[in-house]
Amino acid sequence: MNKIKIATDSACDIPAELEIQYGIRIFPFAITVDDQSFTERMDFTPYEFYDVLKNCKKIPFTSQYTHMQFLEGFEEIYKEGYSDLIYVSINSKGSNTYNNSLMAREQFYEAHPEAKNTFRIHCLDSRSYCLGYGYPVLNAAKKAQRGAPVSEILDYLQNWLKCSRIYFASYSLEFAKKSGRISCAAAFVGELMGLKPIITFEDGESKILDKVRGEKSIVPAIVKLATQNMIPQTHYAIITGSVKEHGEELQAEMEKAVGYAPSLVAPAGAAISINAGPDVVAVVLKDKSKI
């Protein structure tokens, strides 16, 4: 019988209690704040990091997970007797982490040629961020815990990641402009006119879908896009930020619009809030145009 390990990195924003419950291996990113090094998920919760972010002198930055760190992790999982490791990475267009996992896989098999048929390492590029891949990874771990075959889990992940869509907005573009990682937001000057962009990711790149006037228009605009484009009766997840009321509003309006609650609500972690700001809201869903 196959023994399957599900793994991802810390930008997935899977809540810690679910990580433990479903045995997910999460490779944590290092974060530098005012020349001090920290580790995401280990040194602070998302809400604790929002305070760090608001009070730091320089914008923090994350470091990619190196191929040597991956190699060490792969060795540990191999020794634990797993037959398959499925690793889903942060968007390869925003981080070199996925490529590092491929390099580590190659080096692992060079060191362990005998393992090629007994320990299979599957590396998937999510082309997404936050719960855009964290949510399907969580469900993949549930399937693995129930004893689903690796082929079923891989098919599920590939289907979800192909159809995954995030609609998000930041109530302030201060951090997005400073970081430069959300390029469309950095170039967006409409904020000076009180306009807020509603953003998605298309093939791993950020893209403005709408511009709304005022904070009160953000949630209705996201809900409109979500209900127009989601595959009917499919699960969705909500991403919240430092202002819980904004996330609660989005959750309530989505539930009212589609008739059922989100399957998961979780705060954006450090890797996301550094680049988009701490006050964000988003919905993650399966987009019918990507079927």
N, C-alpha and C positions, 0 to 999 in steps of 0.2 A: 504494500500500500504506500502511495506517495505521501510524503510529509512536506507540506508547502509553507514557506515563509514569505509573508508579504512585507515589503519595505518601501520606504519613501524618505523624503527629506523634510526638514522642519518648516519649510514654507507651505506645507500642506495644510497646516492649521487644524489638524485633527485634535480634538480635546484630549488632554492627558489621560483622563479616566477611560476613554474609549481605546486609546493606544494600549493601555495596560490590559483592559478587558479582552481585546481581540488579538493580543500578542503581536502587534505591529512593530517592526523595527524602524525607528526614525533616526536618520543620520542628521545631527544638528549642525546648523551653520554657526560659524564664529561671527561675532558682531563687535566692532570697535566703536566705543563711545568716548569721545574726548581723550583719545590715546590709551584707553583702557580696554582690555579684551574681555568679552563675555561670551557665553554660549547660549544660543536660543533654546528655550524650553527648560533649561537647567538653572539659569541664574535669575530668571524673573518670569512671571506670568504675563500674558498680553496686556492686562490692565496695568500692571506695574510698569511695563515698558512704555506705555503711553505717557506716564508721568516723566520717565527718563527722557523721552523724546521731546517733550515740551520744555524741559529745563536744560538740555545739553547746549554747549556753546557752539559746537560744529555738528553738522548733520552726520549721524552715524553711517557706517557702511558695513555690508556683509562680505564675507569671504567665501568663495566657492569651496565645496567639499572636494578635497584633493584625491587623486587616484590612489595615493598611498593610504589614505584614511579608508577609502572604499576597500582596498585590498585587505586591510586589517579586518574590516567588518565581514567581508566575504569568507575569510579564513575562519572567523569565529562561528559563523552560521554553518559552514561546512562541517566543522568539528562537532556541531550539535546534532548532526545526523539528518539534516534536511535533504530531500531529493531535488527540490526546486526552490529557487529564490526568484521572486518577481519583484523587481525594483522599478518604481515609477518616479520619474524625476520632475523637478521644476522645469519650466519652459527653457528649452535649449537656446532660444534667441535672447534670453535675458541673463543666462548664466552658462558657464562652461561645465557645470556639474554633470550633465548627462554624458558629455564626451569623456569626462574623467571616469565615469562608471564603466564605459566601454573599454577604456584603457586598462582599468583594473581587472575587468573580466578576462581580457587577453593575457595579462600577466599572471592571473590566477591559474589559468589552464597551462601556461608555460611551466609553472612551478608544480602543477598537479595534473599531468596528462592522463593519469588514471581516473580522474574525476569527471571526464567529459561525458560519460554515459551514466554516471550515478549522481551527479550534482549539476543540475542545469540552471544557469543564471540567465534570466530574461530581463533585459533593460528596455524600458519604454519611455519615450519622450512625451510628456503630457501636453506640451505646447500650451500650457496654462499656468495659473497661479492659484494659491490659496485653496479653497474648497472646490475650485474648478477641477482639481485632480484629487484633493484630499477626500472628497465625498465618495467618489467611486473606489478609491483605495480602501476606505473603511468598509464598503460593501464587499469588496474582494476578500478582505480579511474575514468577514463573516462567512462567506462562502467556503473559504479554506478551513475555517473552524468546523463547519458542518460536514467536511469531507468531500467537497466538490473536486472533480478532476482538474488538473492544471489547464487543460484545453478549454474547459468551460470558463474558468476564471480569466484566462487571457482573452477569450472572445468577448466576455463581458467588458473588460477594461478597454479593449480596443474600440468597441462600439460606443461606450460612454465617452471616451476621450475624443472620438471623432465628432460626436454630436454635442459635446460640452460647450456651454456658452455662459459667460459672466456678463451681467449688466451691472455696472457700478458707478458710483459718483462719490466725490469727496466734497465735503462742505467747505473746505479750503484747499486751494491748489498750492499753498506755500511750499509744502515738502515735495510735491511732484515737480515743481519748477526747479527747486534746488537740486534734487537728485538727478534730474535729466533722464531717469529710467522710463518714465511714461512720456514718450516724446511728444505725442499729440497734445497732452495737457501742458507740457512745458512751453509749447508754441502758442497755446491758446490765450489770446489777449482779451477775450470777451468778459473775463472776470471783472475787469475794470468797469464794465457796464452793468454789473450785477447778474451776469449770465453764468450758468453752471453747466459744464459738459456732462453728458451721460456717455460713458465709455464702455467699449467692449474690446475683446482681442480677436483679431482676424488673422489666422495662420501665424499666431504667436506675436503679432504686432498690435499695438494699441490703436484704436480707431474711434473717433467721435461719431456718435449716432444721432445725437440731439443736443440742443442748447436750450436750457430753460431759464426763465427769469425768476430769481429768488429761491431761497432754501425750501419754501413750502411747495415748490413745484417739483422737487427732486424725486420724492417717493412716487407721486402719481405718474411721472414720466417713466420711471423704471418699471412700475407695475404694468403700464400700457405696453411697453416693449415686450415684457415677459409674457403677458397673456396672449399677445398677438403671435408670438414666435415659438412658444414651448410646445412640445408634443403633448397633446391632451392626456390628462390622467397619469402623467409621469411624475416621479418624485422631484422635489427641488430642495435647495438648501439656502439659508440666509446667512450672510456675513455681516457682522456688526462691528462697531468701533468704540471709541471712547465715550460717546454720548449714547447711552443705552436706549434713550427714548427714540432716537432716530431708527435704530434697529427694530424696536418694538413696533413703531409705526409701519415700517415696511412689512414686518411679519403679519400684522393685523390686516393690512390692505391686500397683501397677496392671498391670505386665507379667504378673505371676503370675495376676492375676484375669481379664484379657481375652485373654492368650495372645500378645500382641505388644507391642513396645516403643513408646514415644511417638515421634512424628515430629519433635518439637522439645523441647529442654529449655533454658530460659534463665532468668537471674536477673531478679527484679523490679527495675525501675529506680527512679530518684529520685522521680518523680512518684507512684509507687505506695507506696514504702516510707515516704515522709513521712506518708501518711495511714493506712497499715495497720501500719507498723512494719517494721523490717528482717528480723525472723525470721518469715517467712511461707512457706506452701506452698499450692499450688493445682493443680488440673487443669482444662484447657480442653477442651471436647468439644462435639459436636453432640447436642442434647437431642431425643429422639424425641417428646416432648410438644409440641414447637414446629413439627413438620412441617406 
